[in-house]
Every structure is written in C-alpha cells, then in structure tokens.
Amino acid sequence: MLRIINQQADVRSELQRICDRTHDEQVLHKEATVREVLQAVKRQGDKAVLHYTAEFDNQILKPEELRVTGSELDAAYQQVSKELLEAIKLACGQIKAFHRQRIPKSWVNFGDDETVLGKRYTPVDRAGLYVPGGRAAYPSTVLMNAIPAKVAGVPRIVMVTPPGPFKAMNPAVLVAAQEAGIQEIYRVGGAQAIAALAYGTETIPKVNVITGPGNIYVTLAKKLVYGTVGIDSLAGPSEVLIIADETANPSYVAADLLAQAEHDPMAAVILLTTDANLAHDVKVAVERQLIDHPRRTLTEKAIAHYGLIAIVESLEVAAELSNEFAPEHLELEVEDPWALLSHIRHAGAIFLGHSTPEAVGDYLAGPNHTLPTSGAARYASALGVETFLKHSSIIQYSQTALEKVAGAIDLLATAEGLPSHADSVRRRVQKEE
C-alpha cells in the first residue's frame, strides 16, 4: 500500500529511486534482444517481422495480412457505439484546434544591408506512428500522434499497432485513426514494428520520424534506430505527481493517483502535501477505491513499488521537490494554483485546480498527452506539430553585402586553417574567373 513519509531527506531519496526505476540491470539483456530483432528485420524484411510477431505476440500472419484492409476499417464503425464515436469526434476537434495554434511560420527578412535571411519549415515526407496494445486499447494515443502529423502536413502517415487475439484489431483504435485521417495501418507491434518503420520492408514503408509510446522493447528499439530516423522521445512508464493542500478532496486525489497506477506495474504515483490529515485520508481513500477495481492486481503492484505520500513543510518545498523529480504529469490541487505555478520549472503537463484531473489531458483538452517521463521534462517537451517538421535556413547576399563582410570571413577562415573557405569569398569579391 501507499507509504507516508515526512522526513525531507527520505523524500528526496525516494523520489530519486522512483525516477530511476527504468534503469534496471535487465535493460542490458533486453537491449541485446532488441538489437537482434532490428538487424533481422533490416536484413530479412517481412520474413523477420512475421517471425517475431509469431514468437512474441503468438500471432501467425501472412505478409498480405500485415496491412489492415479497407473492409476492416469500414467494419470498425459498426462495432463502436454512436456515443463513443461522438466522443472520438469531440476529442479529435479539440486536439486539432490546439495543435493548429502551434504551427510555426516560415519567415523571410529583407535587410537594409542587401541581405535576405529567413527560416523555412517543411514537413517530413513520411511519419510512422506506434500505438501500443496489450494491457489496454488506446484510441486517445492514435489521436495524439496522428493529428499533429496531419496538421504539420505530412504527406504519408502510417500506423502500426499490435494485433489482438485471432489477429483482431481494436475497433475504437481503427475508428480513431480514420477520424484523424489515417488509412494506412499495419498489425504489428514491438521492436519488430519499430524496425520495419526505420528500415522499411517489402510491405511496410520506411519513414523519417517515428512517434508513440510503447513497452521497454519499443522504447529501446526507438533509442537504437535514432539517427536512422527521428523519434519523438523515449517514453517510459506513466507518472503523476500531485501537490495538494488542506483544500484538496482526498477522494479526488486518490482517484487521480489510481488513474496513473492502473496504466502499468511500473507507473509512479506521488502525493506531496502540507496537510497530515489529507495524507492519511488519501491513503484510506486509495484502499477503499481499490476494492473491486478491475485492474487491482496491476494497480497494487505500481502503488507498492512506486507509490508515495510525503508530508512537506510548505508548498514552496513541494514545488522544489517536484522540480527535482520533473514529473510527466503535475497536478496542483491547491487553493491558489496560479500562485504556485510560478514556482514550477519542470513538468510535462501541469493541471491547475481541483476540477482539472489529469484524465482531461489524456483524452480531449487538446494539448498532447505524449510527454517526457523519468525526469526528461527537465529538457524535453510534449509531442507536437514541431515533431513532424524540420526547418531550413534561407540566406542570400548581394555582391555589395558580400564585399562588406569579406574581410571578416577571411580572418575567421584563416584562423581555422580553412583556406578554401576564405578563397570562395575572395574570388567573388575580386571577381576572379
């Protein structure tokens, strides 16, 4: 069950242990397996993809069964309720509206000194989206990955996701993909799916950028193919840190902690509070809400290993501890969340007030729910339109403008021992043939 501690040194030690939870010794063994999968797919294409799908997912597929058919896509609409379809459409609209505001604009500046400088943004040619399966189906992840790519203007977007029993695909996932504008979907998951997107096979196209969360094998595969392709991030297990004062409702806080714990046995759930009574009440509420919980065994594992309630001296101390942890999700369940926000420097997404559970961000608030984990929020940001764009510098100098700076370029190039750099300018200034 959830532990309650109140010694600041112990709190820091526990937060560091939780942050480091993905750095276990088994990772090296798993990385060796992933390297083997990557090399096999690179050499053998579809054959290796089908082999590992049979070995890891217990699904025997033929090459022609890798791509989800049009009839399957059509049938998916008949398998979801009208209410779920409307919810998907609502989320799609909200997410699209938010990401449209984030499109960076190309620009050109014509200087008075006869120079032209600018920046031009263009989308990648092909993007690959990974949507996890296994413990749950994630239509929300489809929307969060597909919509920014569409908004960025990527011409070809392909999606991969593991097949379920009997090769079945989750209808909500297929409907979400279509509502987001994705029709090219392949039933493959794991490291073999990442390899197929990175290197290309006879059936699955090679892409330029791969996005989307997955298990440790998917994460390691993305890490190892980076450089061959771009990636969004190395997403680890989910995590939430809640800062709460005496105005927080213990039942709400408990529900928010469980909402993260039910994701994965390695999910981290942390409460920092200034109120000892709240700490006790939240612990009791968690135990009560776990009774008859459909995912109780998994959720209890996460809480037992990576759950923590800490009583702290002040909200300022809580904010500093949060900054050190740099959580994926941060909830400020306090009387004045905007005042506390000024103390927050590192967090993937920040949820303000008692009426803003993290779940609204997971599904339809608009900002992306693919966020940096395991402390990466210190330097990384959410997936967005920018993930699928690259920018090129635009530079033009007139003859007069070049002549004005030729001497400085000559000095810099000579200082670096690069005579042809200097010569390429000198010849133009002196108009040599």
C-alpha positions as CSV (number, residue, x, y, z in Angstrom):
1,M,0.0,0.0,0.0
2,L,0.9,3.7,-0.2
3,R,3.7,4.7,2.3
4,I,3.6,8.0,4.1
5,I,6.9,9.7,5.0
6,N,7.7,13.1,6.3
7,Q,11.5,13.4,6.5
8,Q,12.7,15.6,3.7
9,A,15.9,13.6,3.2
10,D,13.9,10.4,2.9
11,V,11.5,12.1,0.4
12,R,14.4,13.1,-1.8
13,S,15.9,9.6,-1.7
14,E,12.5,8.0,-2.5
15,L,11.8,10.4,-5.4
16,Q,15.3,9.6,-6.9
17,R,14.6,5.9,-6.6
18,I,11.3,6.2,-8.3
19,C,12.8,8.4,-11.1
20,D,15.5,5.8,-11.7
21,R,13.0,2.9,-11.9
22,T,13.6,2.2,-15.6
23,H,17.4,1.9,-15.2
24,D,17.4,-1.7,-14.0
25,E,20.0,-4.4,-14.9
26,Q,17.6,-6.3,-17.1
27,V,17.7,-3.4,-19.6
28,L,21.1,-4.6,-21.0
29,H,19.7,-8.1,-21.6
30,K,16.6,-6.6,-23.3
31,E,18.7,-4.3,-25.4
32,A,20.6,-7.3,-26.8
33,T,17.3,-8.9,-27.8
34,V,16.2,-5.7,-29.5
35,R,19.5,-5.4,-31.4
36,E,18.9,-8.9,-32.7
37,V,15.4,-8.0,-33.8
38,L,16.5,-4.8,-35.5
39,Q,19.2,-6.5,-37.5
40,A,17.0,-9.4,-38.6
41,V,14.3,-7.0,-39.9
42,K,16.9,-4.9,-41.6
43,R,18.2,-8.0,-43.4
44,Q,15.1,-10.1,-43.9
45,G,12.2,-7.6,-44.0
46,D,8.7,-9.1,-43.8
47,K,10.0,-12.5,-43.0
48,A,11.6,-11.3,-39.8
49,V,8.6,-9.2,-38.9
50,L,6.3,-12.2,-39.2
51,H,8.7,-14.4,-37.3
52,Y,8.9,-12.1,-34.3
53,T,5.2,-11.4,-34.4
54,A,4.6,-15.2,-34.0
55,E,7.3,-15.5,-31.3
56,F,6.4,-12.5,-29.2
57,D,2.7,-11.9,-29.9
58,N,1.6,-15.5,-30.7
59,Q,0.0,-14.3,-33.9
60,I,0.7,-16.2,-37.2
61,L,0.3,-13.8,-40.0
62,K,0.9,-13.9,-43.8
63,P,2.6,-11.0,-45.5
64,E,-0.8,-10.0,-47.1
65,E,-2.3,-9.8,-43.6
66,L,0.0,-7.2,-42.3
67,R,-2.0,-4.3,-43.6
68,V,-5.4,-3.7,-42.2
69,T,-7.9,-3.9,-45.1
70,G,-10.5,-1.4,-46.2
71,S,-13.3,-3.7,-45.2
72,E,-11.9,-4.0,-41.7
73,L,-11.7,-0.2,-41.5
74,D,-15.3,0.1,-42.6
75,A,-16.5,-2.6,-40.2
76,A,-14.9,-0.9,-37.2
77,Y,-17.6,1.8,-37.4
78,Q,-20.3,-0.8,-36.9
79,Q,-18.5,-2.1,-33.8
80,V,-18.4,1.1,-31.8
81,S,-21.3,2.8,-30.2
82,K,-22.7,6.1,-31.5
83,E,-21.8,7.7,-28.2
84,L,-18.1,6.6,-28.4
85,L,-17.9,7.8,-32.0
86,E,-19.2,11.2,-30.9
87,A,-16.6,11.3,-28.0
88,I,-13.8,10.5,-30.5
89,K,-15.0,13.2,-32.8
90,L,-15.1,15.7,-29.9
91,A,-11.6,14.8,-28.8
92,C,-10.4,15.0,-32.4
93,G,-11.7,18.5,-32.8
94,Q,-10.2,19.7,-29.6
95,I,-6.8,18.3,-30.3
96,K,-6.8,19.6,-33.8
97,A,-7.7,23.1,-32.7
98,F,-4.9,23.2,-30.1
99,H,-2.2,21.9,-32.5
100,R,-3.2,24.3,-35.3
101,Q,-2.2,27.1,-33.0
102,R,1.3,25.6,-32.7
103,I,2.3,25.6,-36.4
104,P,5.5,27.6,-36.7
105,K,5.5,30.1,-39.6
106,S,8.2,30.4,-42.2
107,W,9.6,33.8,-42.4
108,V,12.0,35.9,-44.6
109,N,13.6,39.3,-43.6
110,F,14.9,41.6,-46.3
111,G,17.6,43.6,-44.6
112,D,18.6,47.2,-45.4
113,D,22.2,45.9,-46.0
114,E,21.1,43.9,-49.1
115,T,20.9,40.6,-47.3
116,V,18.0,38.2,-47.1
117,L,17.7,35.9,-44.0
118,G,14.9,33.6,-43.1
119,K,13.6,30.2,-41.9
120,R,11.5,27.7,-43.9
121,Y,9.5,25.0,-42.2
122,T,8.6,21.8,-44.2
123,P,7.1,18.5,-43.0
124,V,8.9,15.2,-43.2
125,D,7.9,13.0,-46.2
126,R,6.7,10.0,-44.1
127,A,5.8,9.6,-40.5
128,G,5.3,6.3,-38.6
129,L,3.0,6.2,-35.6
130,Y,3.3,3.5,-32.9
131,V,0.1,2.8,-30.9
132,P,0.6,0.3,-28.1
133,G,-1.8,-2.6,-27.3
134,G,-1.6,-5.4,-24.8
135,R,-3.0,-4.3,-21.5
136,A,-5.4,-1.8,-23.0
137,A,-6.5,-0.2,-26.2
138,Y,-5.5,3.4,-26.8
139,P,-7.6,5.4,-29.3
140,S,-6.5,8.5,-27.5
141,T,-2.9,7.8,-28.4
142,V,-3.9,7.4,-32.0
143,L,-5.4,10.9,-32.0
144,M,-2.5,12.5,-30.0
145,N,0.1,11.1,-32.6
146,A,-1.9,11.3,-35.8
147,I,-3.4,14.8,-35.5
148,P,-0.1,16.8,-35.1
149,A,1.3,14.9,-38.1
150,K,-1.7,15.8,-40.2
151,V,-1.7,19.4,-39.0
152,A,2.0,19.6,-39.9
153,G,1.2,18.5,-43.4
154,V,3.0,15.2,-43.5
155,P,2.1,13.6,-46.9
156,R,2.2,10.0,-45.9
157,I,1.4,8.7,-42.4
158,V,1.4,5.1,-41.5
159,M,0.4,3.5,-38.2
160,V,1.5,0.3,-36.6
161,T,-0.2,-1.4,-33.6
162,P,-0.1,-5.0,-32.2
163,P,-2.8,-7.4,-33.2
164,G,-5.1,-8.8,-30.6
165,P,-6.3,-12.4,-30.3
166,F,-7.1,-14.0,-33.6
167,K,-5.4,-11.2,-35.5
168,A,-8.2,-8.8,-34.5
169,M,-7.8,-5.1,-34.3
170,N,-9.5,-2.9,-31.7
171,P,-12.4,-1.1,-33.5
172,A,-12.1,2.0,-31.4
173,V,-8.4,2.3,-32.4
174,L,-9.3,1.9,-36.1
175,V,-12.1,4.4,-35.9
176,A,-9.9,7.0,-34.1
177,A,-7.3,6.5,-36.9
178,Q,-9.8,7.2,-39.6
179,E,-11.3,10.2,-37.8
180,A,-7.7,11.6,-37.6
181,G,-7.2,11.0,-41.3
182,I,-5.1,7.8,-41.2
183,Q,-5.9,4.9,-43.5
184,E,-2.6,3.0,-43.8
185,I,-2.4,0.7,-40.7
186,Y,-0.3,-2.4,-40.1
187,R,-1.0,-5.1,-37.5
188,V,2.4,-5.4,-36.0
189,G,3.9,-4.3,-32.7
190,G,7.0,-4.5,-30.5
191,A,10.6,-3.9,-31.6
192,Q,9.9,-5.5,-35.0
193,A,7.4,-2.8,-35.8
194,I,9.9,0.0,-35.0
195,A,12.5,-1.8,-37.1
196,A,10.1,-2.1,-40.0
197,L,9.3,1.7,-39.9
198,A,13.0,2.6,-39.6
199,Y,14.4,0.3,-42.3
200,G,11.3,-0.5,-44.5
201,T,10.2,-3.9,-45.6
202,E,8.5,-5.3,-48.7
203,T,5.2,-4.3,-47.2
204,I,5.8,-1.5,-44.6
205,P,7.4,1.7,-45.8
206,K,10.5,3.3,-44.4
207,V,9.6,6.5,-42.6
208,N,11.5,9.6,-41.5
209,V,10.1,10.1,-38.0
210,I,8.7,7.5,-35.5
211,T,6.4,8.6,-32.7
212,G,4.3,7.0,-30.0
213,P,4.9,5.3,-26.6
214,G,5.4,1.5,-26.0
215,N,6.9,-1.0,-23.7
216,I,10.6,-1.3,-22.8
217,Y,11.3,-3.2,-26.1
218,V,9.7,-0.5,-28.2
219,T,11.5,2.2,-26.3
220,L,14.9,0.5,-26.7
221,A,14.2,0.0,-30.4
222,K,13.4,3.7,-30.8
223,K,16.6,4.6,-29.0
224,L,18.7,2.3,-31.2
225,V,17.2,3.4,-34.6
226,Y,17.5,7.1,-33.7
227,G,19.9,8.6,-36.2
228,T,18.5,6.4,-39.0
229,V,15.2,8.1,-38.3
230,G,14.0,10.8,-36.0
231,I,11.9,10.0,-32.9
232,D,9.7,12.0,-30.6
233,S,11.1,10.8,-27.2
234,L,12.0,7.7,-25.1
235,A,8.7,7.5,-23.2
236,G,8.9,5.4,-20.0
237,P,6.1,4.3,-17.7
238,S,3.5,6.8,-16.8
239,E,3.8,9.0,-13.7
240,V,1.8,11.7,-11.8
241,L,2.9,14.0,-9.0
242,I,0.2,15.8,-7.1
243,I,0.8,18.8,-4.9
244,A,-2.1,19.3,-2.5
245,D,-3.0,21.4,0.5
246,E,-5.8,21.2,3.0
247,T,-8.4,22.3,0.4
248,A,-8.0,19.2,-1.7
249,N,-10.6,16.5,-1.7
250,P,-9.0,13.2,-0.6
251,S,-11.4,11.1,-2.8
252,Y,-10.4,13.2,-5.9
253,V,-6.7,12.9,-5.1
254,A,-6.9,9.1,-4.6
255,A,-8.8,8.7,-7.9
256,D,-6.1,10.7,-9.7
257,L,-3.3,8.5,-8.2
258,L,-5.1,5.3,-9.2
259,A,-5.7,6.7,-12.7
260,Q,-2.0,6.6,-13.3
261,A,-1.3,3.4,-11.3
262,E,-3.7,1.4,-13.4
263,H,-1.6,2.0,-16.5
264,D,1.4,-0.2,-15.7
265,P,3.1,-2.0,-12.8
266,M,5.9,0.5,-13.1
267,A,3.7,3.6,-13.1
268,A,4.7,6.1,-10.4
269,V,2.1,7.9,-8.2
270,I,3.3,10.6,-5.8
271,L,1.5,13.0,-3.5
272,L,3.3,15.9,-1.8
273,T,1.1,17.6,0.8
274,T,1.4,20.1,3.6
275,D,-1.6,18.5,5.4
276,A,-1.0,15.4,7.5
277,N,-4.8,14.7,7.7
278,L,-5.1,14.8,4.0
279,A,-2.2,12.3,3.6
280,H,-4.0,9.9,5.9
281,D,-7.3,10.4,4.3
282,V,-5.9,9.9,0.8
283,K,-4.3,6.6,1.8
284,V,-7.6,5.4,3.2
285,A,-9.4,6.5,0.0
286,V,-7.0,4.7,-2.2
287,E,-7.5,1.5,-0.3
288,R,-11.3,1.9,-0.5
289,Q,-11.3,2.7,-4.2
290,L,-9.1,-0.4,-4.9
291,I,-11.9,-2.7,-3.7
292,D,-13.3,-4.5,-6.7
293,H,-11.1,-2.4,-9.0
294,P,-11.0,-4.2,-12.4
295,R,-7.2,-3.8,-12.6
296,R,-6.5,-4.2,-9.0
297,T,-3.5,-6.6,-9.1
298,L,-1.6,-4.5,-11.6
299,T,-2.5,-1.2,-9.8
300,E,-1.5,-2.5,-6.4
301,K,1.9,-3.5,-7.8
302,A,2.5,0.0,-9.0
303,I,1.4,1.5,-5.7
304,A,3.5,-0.9,-3.7
305,H,6.7,-0.3,-5.6
306,Y,6.4,3.3,-6.9
307,G,3.7,4.9,-4.8
308,L,4.5,7.6,-2.2
309,I,2.8,10.1,0.0
310,A,5.1,12.7,1.5
311,I,4.2,15.4,4.1
312,V,6.2,18.5,3.4
313,E,6.8,21.8,5.3
314,S,5.3,24.1,2.7
315,L,4.0,24.4,-0.9
316,E,7.3,26.0,-1.9
317,V,9.2,22.9,-0.7
318,A,6.8,20.7,-2.6
319,A,7.4,22.7,-5.7
320,E,11.1,22.4,-5.4
321,L,10.9,18.6,-4.8
322,S,8.6,18.4,-7.9
323,N,11.1,20.4,-9.9
324,E,13.8,17.9,-8.9
325,F,11.6,15.0,-10.0
326,A,10.4,16.7,-13.2
327,P,7.1,14.7,-13.5
328,E,5.4,13.8,-16.7
329,H,2.0,14.9,-15.2
330,L,1.8,17.5,-12.4
331,E,-1.4,18.3,-10.6
332,L,-1.7,21.4,-8.4
333,E,-4.7,20.6,-6.2
334,V,-4.3,23.7,-4.0
335,E,-6.3,26.8,-3.1
336,D,-4.3,29.1,-5.4
337,P,-2.7,27.0,-8.2
338,W,-1.7,30.0,-10.3
339,A,0.4,31.4,-7.4
340,L,2.1,28.0,-7.1
341,L,2.6,27.7,-10.8
342,S,5.2,30.5,-10.7
343,H,7.4,28.1,-8.6
344,I,7.2,25.3,-11.2
345,R,10.0,24.9,-13.7
346,H,10.0,21.3,-14.9
347,A,6.9,19.3,-15.8
348,G,5.5,17.7,-18.9
349,A,1.9,18.9,-18.4
350,I,0.5,20.9,-15.5
351,F,-3.1,20.6,-14.3
352,L,-4.4,23.5,-12.2
353,G,-7.1,23.3,-9.6
354,H,-9.5,20.8,-8.0
355,S,-11.6,20.4,-11.2
356,T,-8.8,19.5,-13.6
357,P,-7.9,15.8,-13.3
358,E,-5.1,14.6,-15.4
359,A,-7.6,12.5,-17.4
360,V,-8.9,15.6,-19.2
361,G,-5.4,15.9,-20.7
362,D,-5.3,12.3,-21.6
363,Y,-8.4,12.5,-23.7
364,L,-9.6,15.8,-25.1
365,A,-8.4,19.0,-23.5
366,G,-6.2,19.5,-26.6
367,P,-2.5,19.6,-25.5
368,N,-0.7,16.4,-26.3
369,H,-0.6,13.6,-23.8
370,T,2.7,12.1,-25.2
371,L,5.0,13.6,-22.6
372,P,8.6,13.3,-21.3
373,T,9.0,10.8,-18.4
374,S,11.6,9.8,-15.9
375,G,12.9,13.3,-15.4
376,A,13.2,14.2,-19.1
377,A,10.9,17.1,-18.5
378,R,14.0,19.0,-17.4
379,Y,15.0,19.3,-21.0
380,A,12.2,17.8,-23.2
381,S,8.7,18.8,-24.2
382,A,5.4,17.2,-25.3
383,L,5.0,15.7,-28.8
384,G,3.6,18.3,-31.1
385,V,3.4,19.7,-34.7
386,E,7.2,20.5,-34.4
387,T,8.0,16.8,-34.1
388,F,7.0,16.3,-37.7
389,L,8.6,19.5,-39.1
390,K,12.1,20.4,-39.9
391,H,13.4,23.9,-40.7
392,S,15.9,25.2,-43.2
393,S,17.8,28.5,-43.1
394,I,17.4,30.9,-46.0
395,I,20.4,33.1,-46.8
396,Q,21.0,35.5,-49.7
397,Y,23.8,38.1,-50.0
398,S,24.1,40.7,-52.7
399,Q,27.6,41.4,-54.2
400,T,27.8,44.6,-52.1
401,A,26.7,42.8,-48.9
402,L,29.4,40.1,-49.5
403,E,32.1,42.7,-50.1
404,K,31.3,44.3,-46.7
405,V,31.9,41.1,-44.7
406,A,34.6,39.5,-46.9
407,G,37.4,40.7,-44.7
408,A,35.9,39.3,-41.5
409,I,35.2,35.9,-43.2
410,D,38.8,35.8,-44.5
411,L,40.1,36.3,-41.0
412,L,37.9,33.7,-39.4
413,A,38.5,31.1,-42.1
414,T,42.3,31.7,-41.9
415,A,42.2,31.4,-38.1
416,E,40.5,28.0,-38.5
417,G,43.1,26.8,-41.1
418,L,40.5,26.5,-43.9
419,P,42.0,28.4,-46.9
420,S,39.3,27.4,-49.4
421,H,36.6,28.9,-47.2
422,A,38.4,32.2,-47.5
423,D,39.2,31.7,-51.1
424,S,35.5,31.1,-52.0
425,V,34.7,34.6,-50.8
426,R,37.9,36.3,-52.0
427,R,37.3,35.1,-55.6
428,R,33.8,36.6,-55.7
429,V,34.9,39.9,-54.2
430,Q,37.9,40.2,-56.6
431,K,35.7,38.7,-59.4
432,E,38.2,36.2,-60.4
433,E,37.5,33.7,-63.1
